[in-house]
Amino acid sequence: MTSEPSSSDKTPSFEMSWGSSTSSGYCSDEDADPEFEQYFTARTSFFPKGRNDNVKNKTVKKDEQTDSVKEELTTAEVLQKVKEYNAQINSNLFMNMNKDGSYTGFVKVQFKLARPVSVPAPKKGGHDVGGRRASGVKRRTSFYLPKDASKHLHISSRTTSREVIEALLKKFTVVDNPGKFALFQRSERHDQVYVRKLSDEERPLRLRLCSGPNEKVLSFLIKENETGEVNWHAFSMPELKNFLLILHREEEEHVKQIVQRYASARAKMQEALSGSTPG
């Protein structure tokens, strides 16, 4: 258990407990173009493919924040809820009250990312084979996080969802723009799954306290921040260049398939013509 942050600290402290290991989804190439920041994507297709993420025998719906969670709690109500919460858990992930009326505790966040994330490439010394000093070019490696990976964060009741996202990315040394990600709350009611995107200023620990420790009643997910349109300005130059390369490769592949299809049809027609007799 980590020590509780003092009430005078304006910046909440975070503590991560590892729930699973990460595995690389792609291996970088040392001979890539050194003139720009190297970025290696694990994505094999530029266009997204359809995925069946529906929960078996359940319907996924958008959820609205309930009035009970919107209401502010008094210090006495918070203290009572903290006692009730701690009485229901079977681990040492307790919530603790501070003298200033705030409280600290743990939230579990599950990763539901469809795209790879970027991390700094491993350092291999300051000199290359020829003895020259390595350039100051930043290198990146991209890989997929394991499916259903989850992490526990020790946060304060003042910690916002945006700060939770930033803390998770920092723990994984992910260098992607935090604006690419969003925090969601997931709940199950009457055999239906409800998912709601949290605003940047919402406080996950408060939602956890009001909902209790049951993961079916409330759980947190981090996903891509899908807004309906791709915000290309949020990507770095190496990422955009890679997307263009992927798009070019896919275009070439489609053209090749079309040419082969017509060539095959033409060959069959010519074969039929050569074997037929004038009528």
Salt bridges, closest charged atoms under 4 A:
GLU30 OE2 - LYS124 NZ 3.05
GLU37 OE2 - ARG140 NE 2.97
ASP53 OD1 - ARG51 NH2 3.68
ASP63 OD1 - ARG189 NH2 3.44
ASP100 OD2 - ARG158 NH2 3.02
ASP128 OD2 - ARG132 NH2 3.48
ASP148 OD1 - LYS112 NZ 2.70
ASP176 OD1 - LYS180 NZ 3.68
GLU188 OE2 - ARG186 NH1 2.94
ASP200 OD1 - ARG162 NH2 3.00
GLU202 OE1 - ARG196 NH2 2.89
GLU215 OE2 - ARG208 NH1 3.59
GLU226 OE2 - ARG115 NH1 3.30
GLU239 OE2 - LYS180 NZ 3.06
GLU252 OE2 - HIS248 NE2 2.93
